Amino acid sequence: MLPKLKLLEHHQLLVRQAFATAPPTVGYTLTEKGAKLEPVLDALNDWSKECLPRST
């Protein structure tokens, strides 16, 4: 999962924030650029539910 998060961060779709906790934790937030993908991802999700076979 980490390489994918780093890739999304590299493409400025996510912002990583480190928190000073014990143990150390991080959070990710969508950037404005990343948020613009939401309608596309929603449409892709709807399409997959309609067109792809369901696994059991």
PQR file of N, CA, C, O and H, with PARSE charges and radii, in Angstrom:
ATOM      1  N   MET A   1       0.816  -1.190   0.000 -0.4000 1.5000
ATOM      2  CA  MET A   1       0.000   0.000   0.000 -0.0000 2.0000
ATOM      3  C   MET A   1       0.867   1.265   0.000  0.5500 1.7000
ATOM      4  O   MET A   1       0.513   2.253  -0.643 -0.5500 1.4000
ATOM      5  N   LEU A   2       1.964   1.242   0.694 -0.4000 1.5000
ATOM      6  CA  LEU A   2       2.826   2.421   0.784 -0.0000 2.0000
ATOM      7  C   LEU A   2       3.318   2.905  -0.580  0.5500 1.7000
ATOM      8  O   LEU A   2       3.289   4.111  -0.826 -0.5500 1.4000
ATOM      9  H   LEU A   2       2.252   0.439   1.216  0.4000 1.0000
ATOM     10  N   PRO A   3       3.770   2.019  -1.485 -0.5600 1.5000
ATOM     11  CA  PRO A   3       4.203   2.523  -2.798  0.2800 2.0000
ATOM     12  C   PRO A   3       3.075   3.236  -3.550  0.5500 1.7000
ATOM     13  O   PRO A   3       3.321   4.222  -4.245 -0.5500 1.4000
ATOM     14  N   LYS A   4       1.849   2.746  -3.416 -0.4000 1.5000
ATOM     15  CA  LYS A   4       0.719   3.395  -4.095 -0.0000 2.0000
ATOM     16  C   LYS A   4       0.431   4.763  -3.488  0.5500 1.7000
ATOM     17  O   LYS A   4       0.143   5.718  -4.210 -0.5500 1.4000
ATOM     18  H   LYS A   4       1.649   1.944  -2.852  0.4000 1.0000
ATOM     19  N   LEU A   5       0.508   4.857  -2.168 -0.4000 1.5000
ATOM     20  CA  LEU A   5       0.306   6.155  -1.523 -0.0000 2.0000
ATOM     21  C   LEU A   5       1.391   7.138  -1.939  0.5500 1.7000
ATOM     22  O   LEU A   5       1.105   8.309  -2.189 -0.5500 1.4000
ATOM     23  H   LEU A   5       0.742   4.081  -1.582  0.4000 1.0000
ATOM     24  N   LYS A   6       2.630   6.674  -2.013 -0.4000 1.5000
ATOM     25  CA  LYS A   6       3.738   7.544  -2.436 -0.0000 2.0000
ATOM     26  C   LYS A   6       3.534   8.017  -3.880  0.5500 1.7000
ATOM     27  O   LYS A   6       3.848   9.161  -4.208 -0.5500 1.4000
ATOM     28  H   LYS A   6       2.863   5.723  -1.810  0.4000 1.0000
ATOM     29  N   LEU A   7       3.014   7.145  -4.732 -0.4000 1.5000
ATOM     30  CA  LEU A   7       2.751   7.517  -6.119 -0.0000 2.0000
ATOM     31  C   LEU A   7       1.654   8.581  -6.192  0.5500 1.7000
ATOM     32  O   LEU A   7       1.777   9.553  -6.938 -0.5500 1.4000
ATOM     33  H   LEU A   7       2.759   6.216  -4.465  0.4000 1.0000
ATOM     34  N   LEU A   8       0.588   8.397  -5.422 -0.4000 1.5000
ATOM     35  CA  LEU A   8      -0.488   9.391  -5.394 -0.0000 2.0000
ATOM     36  C   LEU A   8       0.012  10.720  -4.835  0.5500 1.7000
ATOM     37  O   LEU A   8      -0.399  11.786  -5.293 -0.5500 1.4000
ATOM     38  H   LEU A   8       0.487   7.608  -4.816  0.4000 1.0000
ATOM     39  N   GLU A   9       0.891  10.653  -3.854 -0.4000 1.5000
ATOM     40  CA  GLU A   9       1.490  11.864  -3.292 -0.0000 2.0000
ATOM     41  C   GLU A   9       2.399  12.536  -4.328  0.5500 1.7000
ATOM     42  O   GLU A   9       2.389  13.759  -4.467 -0.5500 1.4000
ATOM     43  H   GLU A   9       1.225   9.787  -3.482  0.4000 1.0000
ATOM     44  N   HIS A  10       3.173  11.739  -5.046 -0.4000 1.5000
ATOM     45  CA  HIS A  10       4.067  12.261  -6.086 -0.0000 2.0000
ATOM     46  C   HIS A  10       3.282  13.016  -7.160  0.5500 1.7000
ATOM     47  O   HIS A  10       3.735  14.043  -7.663 -0.5500 1.4000
ATOM     48  H   HIS A  10       3.180  10.746  -4.933  0.4000 1.0000
ATOM     49  N   HIS A  11       2.110  12.501  -7.501 -0.4000 1.5000
ATOM     50  CA  HIS A  11       1.272  13.129  -8.531 -0.0000 2.0000
ATOM     51  C   HIS A  11       0.363  14.215  -7.955  0.5500 1.7000
ATOM     52  O   HIS A  11      -0.528  14.720  -8.638 -0.5500 1.4000
ATOM     53  H   HIS A  11       1.741  11.666  -7.092  0.4000 1.0000
ATOM     54  N   GLN A  12       0.600  14.564  -6.702 -0.4000 1.5000
ATOM     55  CA  GLN A  12      -0.111  15.650  -6.015 -0.0000 2.0000
ATOM     56  C   GLN A  12      -1.613  15.407  -5.923  0.5500 1.7000
ATOM     57  O   GLN A  12      -2.417  16.333  -6.033 -0.5500 1.4000
ATOM     58  H   GLN A  12       1.324  14.154  -6.147  0.4000 1.0000
ATOM     59  N   LEU A  13      -1.975  14.137  -5.718 -0.4000 1.5000
ATOM     60  CA  LEU A  13      -3.376  13.785  -5.498 -0.0000 2.0000
ATOM     61  C   LEU A  13      -3.676  13.666  -4.009  0.5500 1.7000
ATOM     62  O   LEU A  13      -4.825  13.801  -3.589 -0.5500 1.4000
ATOM     63  H   LEU A  13      -1.322  13.385  -5.629  0.4000 1.0000
ATOM     64  N   LEU A  14      -2.639  13.414  -3.211 -0.4000 1.5000
ATOM     65  CA  LEU A  14      -2.744  13.303  -1.760 -0.0000 2.0000
ATOM     66  C   LEU A  14      -1.681  14.159  -1.095  0.5500 1.7000
ATOM     67  O   LEU A  14      -0.629  14.436  -1.671 -0.5500 1.4000
ATOM     68  H   LEU A  14      -1.705  13.304  -3.553  0.4000 1.0000
ATOM     69  N   VAL A  15      -1.980  14.574   0.134 -0.4000 1.5000
ATOM     70  CA  VAL A  15      -0.993  15.233   0.989 -0.0000 2.0000
ATOM     71  C   VAL A  15      -0.824  14.356   2.218  0.5500 1.7000
ATOM     72  O   VAL A  15      -1.803  13.945   2.841 -0.5500 1.4000
ATOM     73  H   VAL A  15      -2.834  14.349   0.602  0.4000 1.0000
ATOM     74  N   ARG A  16       0.423  14.073   2.559 -0.4000 1.5000
ATOM     75  CA  ARG A  16       0.747  13.248   3.729 -0.0000 2.0000
ATOM     76  C   ARG A  16       1.033  14.156   4.910  0.5500 1.7000
ATOM     77  O   ARG A  16       1.754  15.146   4.787 -0.5500 1.4000
ATOM     78  H   ARG A  16       1.218  14.407   2.053  0.4000 1.0000
ATOM     79  N   GLN A  17       0.457  13.808   6.062 -0.4000 1.5000
ATOM     80  CA  GLN A  17       0.705  14.578   7.278 -0.0000 2.0000
ATOM     81  C   GLN A  17       1.128  13.625   8.380  0.5500 1.7000
ATOM     82  O   GLN A  17       0.420  12.667   8.690 -0.5500 1.4000
ATOM     83  H   GLN A  17      -0.129  13.004   6.162  0.4000 1.0000
ATOM     84  N   ALA A  18       2.292  13.894   8.975 -0.4000 1.5000
ATOM     85  CA  ALA A  18       2.799  13.079  10.084 -0.0000 2.0000
ATOM     86  C   ALA A  18       2.338  13.695  11.400  0.5500 1.7000
ATOM     87  O   ALA A  18       2.335  14.915  11.560 -0.5500 1.4000
ATOM     88  H   ALA A  18       2.867  14.673   8.723  0.4000 1.0000
ATOM     89  N   PHE A  19       1.948  12.835  12.341 -0.4000 1.5000
ATOM     90  CA  PHE A  19       1.490  13.273  13.655 -0.0000 2.0000
ATOM     91  C   PHE A  19       2.492  12.831  14.714  0.5500 1.7000
ATOM     92  O   PHE A  19       3.023  11.721  14.656 -0.5500 1.4000
ATOM     93  H   PHE A  19       1.951  11.844  12.212  0.4000 1.0000
ATOM     94  N   ALA A  20       2.742  13.699  15.671 -0.4000 1.5000
ATOM     95  CA  ALA A  20       3.695  13.410  16.750 -0.0000 2.0000
ATOM     96  C   ALA A  20       2.993  12.606  17.839  0.5500 1.7000
ATOM     97  O   ALA A  20       2.663  13.129  18.904 -0.5500 1.4000
ATOM     98  H   ALA A  20       2.311  14.600  15.718  0.4000 1.0000
ATOM     99  N   THR A  21       2.775  11.340  17.555 -0.4000 1.5000
ATOM    100  CA  THR A  21       2.127  10.443  18.508 -0.0000 2.0000
ATOM    101  C   THR A  21       3.054   9.272  18.770  0.5500 1.7000
ATOM    102  O   THR A  21       4.048   9.082  18.069 -0.5500 1.4000
ATOM    103  H   THR A  21       3.044  10.915  16.690  0.4000 1.0000
ATOM    104  N   ALA A  22       2.722   8.497  19.778 -0.4000 1.5000
ATOM    105  CA  ALA A  22       3.487   7.280  20.055 -0.0000 2.0000
ATOM    106  C   ALA A  22       2.518   6.106  19.972  0.5500 1.7000
ATOM    107  O   ALA A  22       1.612   6.017  20.800 -0.5500 1.4000
ATOM    108  H   ALA A  22       1.915   8.651  20.347  0.4000 1.0000
ATOM    109  N   PRO A  23       2.669   5.226  19.030 -0.5600 1.5000
ATOM    110  CA  PRO A  23       3.650   5.231  17.939  0.2800 2.0000
ATOM    111  C   PRO A  23       3.322   6.318  16.904  0.5500 1.7000
ATOM    112  O   PRO A  23       2.191   6.801  16.841 -0.5500 1.4000
ATOM    113  N   PRO A  24       4.311   6.693  16.100 -0.5600 1.5000
ATOM    114  CA  PRO A  24       4.075   7.717  15.078  0.2800 2.0000
ATOM    115  C   PRO A  24       2.972   7.284  14.110  0.5500 1.7000
ATOM    116  O   PRO A  24       2.899   6.119  13.717 -0.5500 1.4000
ATOM    117  N   THR A  25       2.130   8.218  13.739 -0.4000 1.5000
ATOM    118  CA  THR A  25       1.064   7.934  12.780 -0.0000 2.0000
ATOM    119  C   THR A  25       1.093   8.985  11.677  0.5500 1.7000
ATOM    120  O   THR A  25       1.641  10.075  11.844 -0.5500 1.4000
ATOM    121  H   THR A  25       2.188   9.164  14.059  0.4000 1.0000
ATOM    122  N   VAL A  26       0.496   8.636  10.560 -0.4000 1.5000
ATOM    123  CA  VAL A  26       0.373   9.568   9.440 -0.0000 2.0000
ATOM    124  C   VAL A  26      -1.064   9.544   8.945  0.5500 1.7000
ATOM    125  O   VAL A  26      -1.792   8.571   9.140 -0.5500 1.4000
ATOM    126  H   VAL A  26       0.051   7.751  10.424  0.4000 1.0000
ATOM    127  N   GLY A  27      -1.451  10.625   8.309 -0.4000 1.5000
ATOM    128  CA  GLY A  27      -2.755  10.714   7.680 -0.0000 2.0000
ATOM    129  C   GLY A  27      -2.592  11.245   6.269  0.5500 1.7000
ATOM    130  O   GLY A  27      -1.601  11.900   5.945 -0.5500 1.4000
ATOM    131  H   GLY A  27      -0.860  11.416   8.151  0.4000 1.0000
ATOM    132  N   TYR A  28      -3.564  10.958   5.449 -0.4000 1.5000
ATOM    133  CA  TYR A  28      -3.538  11.422   4.065 -0.0000 2.0000
ATOM    134  C   TYR A  28      -4.829  12.171   3.776  0.5500 1.7000
ATOM    135  O   TYR A  28      -5.909  11.770   4.210 -0.5500 1.4000
ATOM    136  H   TYR A  28      -4.369  10.426   5.712  0.4000 1.0000
ATOM    137  N   THR A  29      -4.699  13.266   3.035 -0.4000 1.5000
ATOM    138  CA  THR A  29      -5.840  14.083   2.653 -0.0000 2.0000
ATOM    139  C   THR A  29      -5.791  14.295   1.150  0.5500 1.7000
ATOM    140  O   THR A  29      -4.720  14.484   0.573 -0.5500 1.4000
ATOM    141  H   THR A  29      -3.822  13.592   2.682  0.4000 1.0000
ATOM    142  N   LEU A  30      -6.960  14.262   0.521 -0.4000 1.5000
ATOM    143  CA  LEU A  30      -7.016  14.566  -0.900 -0.0000 2.0000
ATOM    144  C   LEU A  30      -6.665  16.024  -1.140  0.5500 1.7000
ATOM    145  O   LEU A  30      -7.057  16.904  -0.375 -0.5500 1.4000
ATOM    146  H   LEU A  30      -7.830  14.108   0.989  0.4000 1.0000
ATOM    147  N   THR A  31      -5.931  16.267  -2.197 -0.4000 1.5000
ATOM    148  CA  THR A  31      -5.687  17.635  -2.637 -0.0000 2.0000
ATOM    149  C   THR A  31      -6.880  18.068  -3.489  0.5500 1.7000
ATOM    150  O   THR A  31      -7.773  17.269  -3.772 -0.5500 1.4000
ATOM    151  H   THR A  31      -5.612  15.552  -2.819  0.4000 1.0000
ATOM    152  N   GLU A  32      -6.885  19.316  -3.889 -0.4000 1.5000
ATOM    153  CA  GLU A  32      -7.941  19.787  -4.795 -0.0000 2.0000
ATOM    154  C   GLU A  32      -7.901  18.987  -6.097  0.5500 1.7000
ATOM    155  O   GLU A  32      -8.939  18.622  -6.650 -0.5500 1.4000
ATOM    156  H   GLU A  32      -6.160  19.965  -3.660  0.4000 1.0000
ATOM    157  N   LYS A  33      -6.703  18.726  -6.567 -0.4000 1.5000
ATOM    158  CA  LYS A  33      -6.522  17.931  -7.791 -0.0000 2.0000
ATOM    159  C   LYS A  33      -7.082  16.523  -7.598  0.5500 1.7000
ATOM    160  O   LYS A  33      -7.748  15.995  -8.488 -0.5500 1.4000
ATOM    161  H   LYS A  33      -5.860  19.023  -6.118  0.4000 1.0000
ATOM    162  N   GLY A  34      -6.818  15.914  -6.444 -0.4000 1.5000
ATOM    163  CA  GLY A  34      -7.333  14.582  -6.154 -0.0000 2.0000
ATOM    164  C   GLY A  34      -8.842  14.562  -6.027  0.5500 1.7000
ATOM    165  O   GLY A  34      -9.492  13.618  -6.477 -0.5500 1.4000
ATOM    166  H   GLY A  34      -6.278  16.343  -5.721  0.4000 1.0000
ATOM    167  N   ALA A  35      -9.407  15.597  -5.417 -0.4000 1.5000
ATOM    168  CA  ALA A  35     -10.858  15.669  -5.239 -0.0000 2.0000
ATOM    169  C   ALA A  35     -11.582  15.771  -6.576  0.5500 1.7000
ATOM    170  O   ALA A  35     -12.731  15.344  -6.696 -0.5500 1.4000
ATOM    171  H   ALA A  35      -8.879  16.364  -5.052  0.4000 1.0000
ATOM    172  N   LYS A  36     -10.918  16.334  -7.578 -0.4000 1.5000
ATOM    173  CA  LYS A  36     -11.534  16.441  -8.902 -0.0000 2.0000
ATOM    174  C   LYS A  36     -11.736  15.075  -9.549  0.5500 1.7000
ATOM    175  O   LYS A  36     -12.512  14.948 -10.496 -0.5500 1.4000
ATOM    176  H   LYS A  36      -9.986  16.681  -7.481  0.4000 1.0000
ATOM    177  N   LEU A  37     -11.051  14.064  -9.054 -0.4000 1.5000
ATOM    178  CA  LEU A  37     -11.215  12.702  -9.583 -0.0000 2.0000
ATOM    179  C   LEU A  37     -12.451  12.000  -9.025  0.5500 1.7000
ATOM    180  O   LEU A  37     -12.860  10.966  -9.554 -0.5500 1.4000
ATOM    181  H   LEU A  37     -10.421  14.167  -8.285  0.4000 1.0000
ATOM    182  N   GLU A  38     -13.048  12.542  -7.972 -0.4000 1.5000
ATOM    183  CA  GLU A  38     -14.166  11.859  -7.320 -0.0000 2.0000
ATOM    184  C   GLU A  38     -15.311  11.511  -8.278  0.5500 1.7000
ATOM    185  O   GLU A  38     -15.782  10.375  -8.237 -0.5500 1.4000
ATOM    186  H   GLU A  38     -12.715  13.382  -7.543  0.4000 1.0000
ATOM    187  N   PRO A  39     -15.788  12.425  -9.141 -0.5600 1.5000
ATOM    188  CA  PRO A  39     -16.864  12.046 -10.059  0.2800 2.0000
ATOM    189  C   PRO A  39     -16.464  10.925 -11.017  0.5500 1.7000
ATOM    190  O   PRO A  39     -17.278  10.065 -11.353 -0.5500 1.4000
ATOM    191  N   VAL A  40     -15.225  10.940 -11.445 -0.4000 1.5000
ATOM    192  CA  VAL A  40     -14.730   9.898 -12.351 -0.0000 2.0000
ATOM    193  C   VAL A  40     -14.711   8.551 -11.636  0.5500 1.7000
ATOM    194  O   VAL A  40     -15.156   7.545 -12.188 -0.5500 1.4000
ATOM    195  H   VAL A  40     -14.563  11.638 -11.172  0.4000 1.0000
ATOM    196  N   LEU A  41     -14.197   8.531 -10.410 -0.4000 1.5000
ATOM    197  CA  LEU A  41     -14.129   7.287  -9.644 -0.0000 2.0000
ATOM    198  C   LEU A  41     -15.516   6.784  -9.277  0.5500 1.7000
ATOM    199  O   LEU A  41     -15.753   5.576  -9.275 -0.5500 1.4000
ATOM    200  H   LEU A  41     -13.836   9.349  -9.961  0.4000 1.0000
ATOM    201  N   ASP A  42     -16.441   7.696  -8.965 -0.4000 1.5000
ATOM    202  CA  ASP A  42     -17.823   7.292  -8.688 -0.0000 2.0000
ATOM    203  C   ASP A  42     -18.451   6.650  -9.917  0.5500 1.7000
ATOM    204  O   ASP A  42     -19.125   5.626  -9.809 -0.5500 1.4000
ATOM    205  H   ASP A  42     -16.249   8.677  -8.967  0.4000 1.0000
ATOM    206  N   ALA A  43     -18.233   7.247 -11.084 -0.4000 1.5000
ATOM    207  CA  ALA A  43     -18.779   6.693 -12.324 -0.0000 2.0000
ATOM    208  C   ALA A  43     -18.171   5.330 -12.629  0.5500 1.7000
ATOM    209  O   ALA A  43     -18.881   4.422 -13.061 -0.5500 1.4000
ATOM    210  H   ALA A  43     -17.686   8.079 -11.172  0.4000 1.0000
ATOM    211  N   LEU A  44     -16.882   5.176 -12.411 -0.4000 1.5000
ATOM    212  CA  LEU A  44     -16.221   3.893 -12.631 -0.0000 2.0000
ATOM    213  C   LEU A  44     -16.761   2.839 -11.669  0.5500 1.7000
ATOM    214  O   LEU A  44     -16.967   1.690 -12.060 -0.5500 1.4000
ATOM    215  H   LEU A  44     -16.305   5.913 -12.060  0.4000 1.0000
ATOM    216  N   ASN A  45     -16.989   3.220 -10.430 -0.4000 1.5000
ATOM    217  CA  ASN A  45     -17.559   2.308  -9.445 -0.0000 2.0000
ATOM    218  C   ASN A  45     -18.965   1.872  -9.865  0.5500 1.7000
ATOM    219  O   ASN A  45     -19.293   0.688  -9.794 -0.5500 1.4000
ATOM    220  H   ASN A  45     -16.822   4.154 -10.113  0.4000 1.0000
ATOM    221  N   ASP A  46     -19.791   2.821 -10.299 -0.4000 1.5000
ATOM    222  CA  ASP A  46     -21.146   2.489 -10.759 -0.0000 2.0000
ATOM    223  C   ASP A  46     -21.089   1.539 -11.948  0.5500 1.7000
ATOM    224  O   ASP A  46     -21.841   0.566 -12.006 -0.5500 1.4000
ATOM    225  H   ASP A  46     -19.525   3.783 -10.356  0.4000 1.0000
ATOM    226  N   TRP A  47     -20.195   1.822 -12.898 -0.4000 1.5000
ATOM    227  CA  TRP A  47     -20.052   0.967 -14.069 -0.0000 2.0000
ATOM    228  C   TRP A  47     -19.659  -0.447 -13.661  0.5500 1.7000
ATOM    229  O   TRP A  47     -20.217  -1.419 -14.170 -0.5500 1.4000
ATOM    230  H   TRP A  47     -19.585   2.613 -12.851  0.4000 1.0000
ATOM    231  N   SER A  48     -18.702  -0.565 -12.744 -0.4000 1.5000
ATOM    232  CA  SER A  48     -18.228  -1.895 -12.347 -0.0000 2.0000
ATOM    233  C   SER A  48     -19.332  -2.693 -11.669  0.5500 1.7000
ATOM    234  O   SER A  48     -19.424  -3.906 -11.860 -0.5500 1.4000
ATOM    235  H   SER A  48     -18.249   0.225 -12.331  0.4000 1.0000
ATOM    236  N   LYS A  49     -20.171  -2.029 -10.881 -0.4000 1.5000
ATOM    237  CA  LYS A  49     -21.283  -2.728 -10.222 -0.0000 2.0000
ATOM    238  C   LYS A  49     -22.291  -3.236 -11.242  0.5500 1.7000
ATOM    239  O   LYS A  49     -22.902  -4.288 -11.054 -0.5500 1.4000
ATOM    240  H   LYS A  49     -20.097  -1.043 -10.727  0.4000 1.0000
ATOM    241  N   GLU A  50     -22.459  -2.484 -12.322 -0.4000 1.5000
ATOM    242  CA  GLU A  50     -23.438  -2.843 -13.341 -0.0000 2.0000
ATOM    243  C   GLU A  50     -22.900  -3.865 -14.341  0.5500 1.7000
ATOM    244  O   GLU A  50     -23.640  -4.742 -14.787 -0.5500 1.4000
ATOM    245  H   GLU A  50     -21.963  -1.629 -12.475  0.4000 1.0000
ATOM    246  N   CYS A  51     -21.637  -3.761 -14.691 -0.4000 1.5000
ATOM    247  CA  CYS A  51     -21.122  -4.519 -15.834 -0.0000 2.0000
ATOM    248  C   CYS A  51     -20.205  -5.686 -15.490  0.5500 1.7000
ATOM    249  O   CYS A  51     -20.032  -6.583 -16.315 -0.5500 1.4000
ATOM    250  H   CYS A  51     -21.035  -3.049 -14.329  0.4000 1.0000
ATOM    251  N   LEU A  52     -19.624  -5.702 -14.324 -0.4000 1.5000
ATOM    252  CA  LEU A  52     -18.694  -6.775 -13.990 -0.0000 2.0000
ATOM    253  C   LEU A  52     -19.391  -7.850 -13.170  0.5500 1.7000
ATOM    254  O   LEU A  52     -20.267  -7.551 -12.358 -0.5500 1.4000
ATOM    255  H   LEU A  52     -19.764  -4.973 -13.653  0.4000 1.0000
ATOM    256  N   PRO A  53     -19.000  -9.103 -13.385 -0.5600 1.5000
ATOM    257  CA  PRO A  53     -19.620 -10.179 -12.599  0.2800 2.0000
ATOM    258  C   PRO A  53     -19.242 -10.052 -11.126  0.5500 1.7000
ATOM    259  O   PRO A  53     -18.144  -9.614 -10.780 -0.5500 1.4000
ATOM    260  N   ARG A  54     -20.160 -10.440 -10.290 -0.4000 1.5000
ATOM    261  CA  ARG A  54     -19.912 -10.424  -8.844 -0.0000 2.0000
ATOM    262  C   ARG A  54     -19.241 -11.726  -8.450  0.5500 1.7000
ATOM    263  O   ARG A  54     -19.622 -12.798  -8.921 -0.5500 1.4000
ATOM    264  H   ARG A  54     -21.051 -10.796 -10.571  0.4000 1.0000
ATOM    265  N   SER A  55     -18.239 -11.631  -7.583 -0.4000 1.5000
ATOM    266  CA  SER A  55     -17.588 -12.842  -7.084 -0.0000 2.0000
ATOM    267  C   SER A  55     -18.342 -13.324  -5.849  0.5500 1.7000
ATOM    268  O   SER A  55     -18.947 -12.537  -5.121 -0.5500 1.4000
ATOM    269  H   SER A  55     -17.929 -10.761  -7.200  0.4000 1.0000
ATOM    270  N   THR A  56     -18.292 -14.632  -5.633 -0.4000 1.5000
ATOM    271  CA  THR A  56     -19.001 -15.197  -4.472 -0.0000 2.0000
ATOM    272  C   THR A  56     -18.029 -15.766  -3.481  0.5500 1.7000
ATOM    273  O   THR A  56     -18.439 -16.284  -2.442 -0.5500 1.4000
ATOM    274  H   THR A  56     -17.801 -15.272  -6.225  0.4000 1.0000
TER
END
